[in-house]
């Protein structure tokens, strides 16, 4: 079973690791392959653009549902760090 399947189709904020830096991405969780997740955001402007970010599970630090209405409660899913032995 996919780790983040309960967030599919919902607007989420993901914090993830890129080398030694932490990045943040906000958008709709469109795919959970069981090995990585894909976040998609539609940008408005002169031309419509779509940004997609593919994040492997091992780089996800925190994933939280981002409500469209600020008064809604937020669901959070944090992944404990792996211990390498």
C-alpha positions in Angstrom: 0.0 0.0 0.0 1.2 3.5 -0.8 2.3 5.6 2.2 0.5 8.8 1.3 -2.6 7.3 -0.5 -5.0 9.1 2.0 -3.8 12.5 0.6 -4.4 11.7 -3.1 -6.2 14.5 -4.8 -5.8 16.9 -1.8 -3.9 20.1 -1.6 -0.7 19.4 0.5 2.5 21.1 1.6 5.6 18.9 1.4 8.9 19.6 3.1 11.7 17.6 1.6 15.4 17.3 1.4 17.5 18.4 -1.6 21.2 17.7 -0.7 21.8 19.7 2.5 18.9 22.0 2.1 15.2 21.7 2.9 12.7 22.7 0.3 8.9 23.3 0.4 6.4 22.6 -2.3 2.6 23.2 -2.2 0.2 21.7 -4.6 -2.1 18.7 -5.3 -0.8 15.2 -4.6 -1.5 13.6 -8.0 0.5 10.4 -7.8 1.9 8.0 -5.1 3.8 5.2 -6.8 4.9 3.5 -3.6 8.4 4.8 -4.1 7.8 8.5 -4.8 5.1 11.2 -4.8 4.2 13.8 -7.4 2.9 17.2 -6.5 1.2 19.3 -9.2 0.5 23.1 -9.1 -1.4 25.0 -11.8 0.0 28.6 -12.2 -2.0 31.4 -13.6 -0.7 34.2 -15.7 -0.6 35.2 -19.4 -0.4 31.5 -20.2 -1.5 28.7 -17.9 1.4 26.6 -16.7 1.7 23.4 -14.7 4.5 22.6 -12.4 5.1 19.0 -11.3 7.6 17.9 -8.6 8.5 14.3 -8.1 9.8 13.5 -4.7 11.2 10.1 -3.6 9.9 8.8 -0.3 13.4 8.9 1.3 13.6 12.7 0.8 10.2 13.5 2.3 10.5 15.1 5.7 6.9 16.2 6.4 3.7 16.1 4.4 0.6 18.1 5.6 -2.8 18.7 4.1 -3.1 22.5 3.3 -6.7 23.6 3.7 -8.2 25.9 1.0 -10.0 27.6 3.9 -7.7 28.7 6.7 -10.2 27.8 9.4 -10.2 24.1 8.5 -8.0 21.7 10.6 -4.8 20.3 9.1 -3.8 16.6 8.8 0.0 16.0 9.2 2.1 13.0 8.3 5.7 13.1 9.5 8.1 10.4 8.6 10.6 9.4 11.3 14.2 9.6 10.2 15.8 6.3 9.2 18.6 5.0 11.3 21.5 3.6 9.2 23.4 0.8 10.9 
